[in-house]
Amino acid sequence: MTFRPHFLSTLIFSILLAVPVQAQTSDSPSRTVRVSGEATVKTAPDQATVRFGIVTRAKTAEAARAQNAEAAKGAMNAVRELDVPESKIRMEMLRLQPRREYNPKTEEREEKGYEASRQVVVEVSDLEQLPTLVTRVVQSGANRLEGIDYGLSDRASLRNDALRTAAQNARDKAELLATTLGAELGPVQQIQEQSFGFNEPSPRVQMQFSSKSMEDSAPEPDAYAAGEIEVNATVQLVYVLQ
């Protein structure tokens, strides 16, 4: 079949006309409002991770290691006496290295024997037990309190509270904007979690204890104040306007 030039021009013109006609008959985009909601939820922590340091020094590597093993054993037994489950206690790997000190007279670093160090890490679910735990452990072998990290056993519940509050905050904003401008809020078209984070307190309870006065130098109970755990959440919602 052979197309004539006049027929081909008519066909192309008809196709071009069909495009704007179709656009005119299609549904126009829905009016929407986009809002963000923020929330901060706070609660007291109900668990803590305590890190004890055990550092021993001796002239020989074997003596430093043996002293460290004995001190670590005493620290671990002190924790067990407080009925802390074995699954909540762990002892980190031993580090054994030469100990060097700077001599200002020779302006050189001189070897002064060996140092052995390791950490005993304890997870505590009863925060009132912390002062007793620290005092007993440092009396039984640990000579450093490296730090305490507070946490929450049920993080999901706090996270959900923050997300719910942020979503409600966003809805309140959308309703305010819609009613102010004489519109009605329709169904949710889009939900997006923009940011989410836990802020857990980690007070700097770091101390070294002398072997002569470990009990006297242990931190006072007020030093273990945990503060509050914060959860921040931000969500974005898109509503259809009616």
C-alpha positions as CSV (number, residue, x, y, z in Angstrom):
1,M,0.0,0.0,0.0
2,T,1.4,3.4,-1.0
3,F,0.8,6.5,1.3
4,R,0.2,9.8,-0.5
5,P,1.9,12.9,0.9
6,H,-1.5,14.6,1.6
7,F,-2.8,11.6,3.5
8,L,0.5,11.3,5.6
9,S,0.3,15.0,6.6
10,T,-3.3,14.5,7.7
11,L,-2.4,11.4,9.8
12,I,0.5,13.2,11.6
13,F,-1.7,16.3,12.3
14,S,-4.4,14.0,13.8
15,I,-1.9,12.3,16.2
16,L,-0.6,15.7,17.4
17,L,-4.1,16.8,18.2
18,A,-4.8,13.7,20.2
19,V,-2.1,14.5,22.8
20,P,-3.5,17.7,24.3
21,V,-7.1,16.3,24.1
22,Q,-6.0,13.4,26.3
23,A,-4.2,15.7,28.8
24,Q,-7.3,17.8,29.1
25,T,-9.5,14.8,30.0
26,S,-7.1,13.3,32.5
27,D,-7.6,13.9,36.2
28,S,-5.7,16.9,37.6
29,P,-3.1,16.2,40.4
30,S,-4.5,16.2,44.0
31,R,-3.8,19.1,46.2
32,T,-1.5,18.0,49.1
33,V,0.1,19.4,52.2
34,R,3.5,18.2,53.4
35,V,4.4,18.5,57.0
36,S,7.2,17.3,59.4
37,G,6.6,16.2,63.0
38,E,9.2,16.0,65.8
39,A,9.2,14.3,69.2
40,T,11.6,13.7,72.1
41,V,10.7,11.0,74.6
42,K,12.7,10.6,77.8
43,T,13.0,7.8,80.4
44,A,15.3,6.7,83.1
45,P,17.8,3.9,82.1
46,D,17.3,0.5,83.7
47,Q,20.6,-1.2,83.0
48,A,24.3,-0.3,82.9
49,T,27.6,-1.7,81.6
50,V,30.5,-1.2,83.9
51,R,34.1,-1.6,82.7
52,F,36.8,-2.2,85.3
53,G,40.5,-2.0,84.5
54,I,43.1,-4.3,86.0
55,V,46.7,-3.1,85.5
56,T,49.7,-4.8,87.1
57,R,53.4,-4.1,86.7
58,A,56.4,-6.3,87.4
59,K,60.0,-6.7,86.4
60,T,59.3,-9.7,84.2
61,A,56.5,-10.4,81.8
62,E,55.5,-13.6,83.6
63,A,55.3,-11.9,87.0
64,A,53.1,-9.1,85.5
65,R,50.9,-11.7,83.9
66,A,50.6,-13.8,87.0
67,Q,49.7,-10.8,89.2
68,N,47.1,-9.7,86.7
69,A,45.5,-13.2,86.5
70,E,45.2,-13.2,90.3
71,A,43.7,-9.8,90.5
72,A,41.3,-10.5,87.7
73,K,40.2,-13.7,89.4
74,G,39.4,-11.7,92.6
75,A,37.5,-9.1,90.7
76,M,35.4,-11.8,88.9
77,N,34.6,-13.6,92.2
78,A,33.5,-10.3,93.7
79,V,31.0,-9.8,90.9
80,R,29.7,-13.4,91.3
81,E,29.1,-12.9,95.0
82,L,26.5,-10.2,94.0
83,D,24.6,-12.9,92.1
84,V,25.3,-11.4,88.7
85,P,24.7,-14.0,86.0
86,E,27.7,-15.5,84.3
87,S,26.3,-14.3,80.9
88,K,26.5,-10.7,82.1
89,I,30.2,-11.0,83.0
90,R,33.1,-11.1,80.6
91,M,36.9,-10.7,80.8
92,E,38.7,-9.0,77.9
93,M,41.9,-10.3,76.4
94,L,45.1,-9.7,78.3
95,R,47.6,-7.1,77.0
96,L,51.2,-7.6,78.0
97,Q,53.8,-5.1,76.9
98,P,57.1,-3.6,78.0
99,R,56.8,-0.5,80.2
100,R,59.1,2.4,79.3
101,E,59.6,5.6,81.1
102,Y,61.4,8.8,80.0
103,N,64.6,9.6,81.7
104,P,65.2,13.4,81.6
105,K,68.9,12.9,82.4
106,T,69.6,10.6,79.4
107,E,66.8,12.0,77.3
108,E,65.8,8.5,76.4
109,R,63.0,6.1,77.2
110,E,64.2,3.3,79.5
111,E,62.6,-0.1,80.0
112,K,61.1,-0.5,83.5
113,G,59.8,-4.0,83.4
114,Y,56.4,-5.1,82.0
115,E,52.8,-4.0,82.3
116,A,49.8,-6.4,82.0
117,S,46.3,-5.0,81.6
118,R,42.8,-6.2,80.9
119,Q,39.2,-5.2,81.5
120,V,36.4,-6.9,83.3
121,V,33.0,-5.9,81.9
122,V,29.8,-6.3,83.9
123,E,26.2,-5.7,82.8
124,V,24.0,-4.7,85.7
125,S,20.2,-4.7,85.6
126,D,19.8,-3.3,89.1
127,L,21.3,0.2,89.2
128,E,21.0,0.5,92.9
129,Q,23.7,-2.2,93.0
130,L,26.3,-0.1,91.3
131,P,28.0,1.5,94.3
132,T,28.3,-1.8,96.1
133,L,29.6,-3.5,92.9
134,V,32.3,-0.9,92.3
135,T,33.5,-0.9,95.9
136,R,33.7,-4.7,96.1
137,V,35.4,-5.2,92.8
138,V,38.1,-2.6,93.4
139,Q,38.7,-4.1,96.8
140,S,39.1,-7.5,95.2
141,G,41.6,-6.8,92.4
142,A,40.5,-4.0,90.0
143,N,42.4,-0.8,90.2
144,R,40.6,1.3,87.6
145,L,37.0,2.2,86.8
146,E,37.1,2.8,83.1
147,G,33.6,3.9,82.6
148,I,29.8,3.3,82.9
149,D,27.4,3.2,80.0
150,Y,23.7,3.3,80.8
151,G,21.1,1.7,78.6
152,L,17.5,0.5,78.3
153,S,16.4,-3.1,78.1
154,D,13.2,-2.3,76.1
155,R,14.4,0.1,73.4
156,A,11.6,-0.8,71.0
157,S,8.9,0.6,73.4
158,L,10.6,4.0,73.7
159,R,11.2,4.1,70.0
160,N,7.5,3.4,69.2
161,D,6.4,6.1,71.7
162,A,8.7,8.7,69.9
163,L,7.4,7.7,66.5
164,R,3.8,7.9,67.6
165,T,4.3,11.3,69.2
166,A,6.1,12.6,66.1
167,A,3.4,11.4,63.8
168,Q,0.7,13.0,65.9
169,N,2.7,16.2,65.9
170,A,2.8,16.2,62.2
171,R,-0.9,15.6,61.9
172,D,-1.6,18.5,64.2
173,K,0.4,20.7,62.0
174,A,-1.4,19.5,58.9
175,E,-4.8,20.1,60.4
176,L,-3.8,23.6,61.5
177,L,-2.6,24.5,58.1
178,A,-5.6,23.1,56.3
179,T,-8.2,24.7,58.5
180,T,-6.4,28.0,58.4
181,L,-6.6,28.1,54.6
182,G,-10.1,26.8,54.4
183,A,-9.4,23.3,53.3
184,E,-10.2,19.9,54.8
185,L,-7.6,17.2,55.6
186,G,-8.0,14.1,53.5
187,P,-6.2,10.7,53.7
188,V,-2.5,10.3,54.2
189,Q,-0.7,9.9,50.9
190,Q,2.9,9.4,52.1
191,I,4.7,8.6,55.4
192,Q,8.4,8.9,55.7
193,E,10.7,8.5,58.8
194,Q,13.3,11.2,58.4
195,S,15.5,10.7,61.5
196,F,15.7,8.6,64.6
197,G,18.2,8.4,67.4
198,F,19.0,7.3,71.0
199,N,20.9,9.6,73.3
200,E,22.1,7.5,76.2
201,P,23.9,9.1,79.1
202,S,27.5,8.1,79.6
203,P,28.9,10.0,82.6
204,R,32.6,10.1,82.9
205,V,33.1,8.0,86.0
206,Q,36.7,7.1,85.4
207,M,39.0,6.7,88.4
208,Q,42.2,5.0,89.5
209,F,42.4,3.4,92.9
210,S,45.5,3.1,95.0
211,S,46.0,-0.3,96.7
212,K,46.2,1.3,100.1
213,S,42.9,3.1,100.1
214,M,40.6,1.5,97.5
215,E,37.5,1.6,99.7
216,D,37.9,5.2,100.7
217,S,38.6,6.3,97.1
218,A,35.5,4.6,95.5
219,P,33.0,7.1,94.1
220,E,30.2,8.3,96.2
221,P,26.7,7.1,95.2
222,D,25.8,10.5,93.7
223,A,28.6,9.9,91.1
224,Y,26.4,7.2,89.5
225,A,23.5,9.5,88.7
226,A,22.4,8.1,85.3
227,G,20.3,11.0,84.0
228,E,17.8,10.2,81.3
229,I,17.8,8.4,78.0
230,E,16.4,10.5,75.1
231,V,14.9,9.3,71.9
232,N,14.5,11.8,69.1
233,A,12.2,11.1,66.1
234,T,11.2,13.0,63.0
235,V,8.6,11.9,60.5
236,Q,7.2,13.5,57.3
237,L,3.6,13.1,56.2
238,V,1.9,14.1,53.0
239,Y,-1.9,14.6,53.2
240,V,-4.4,15.0,50.5
241,L,-6.5,18.2,50.8
242,Q,-10.2,18.0,50.1
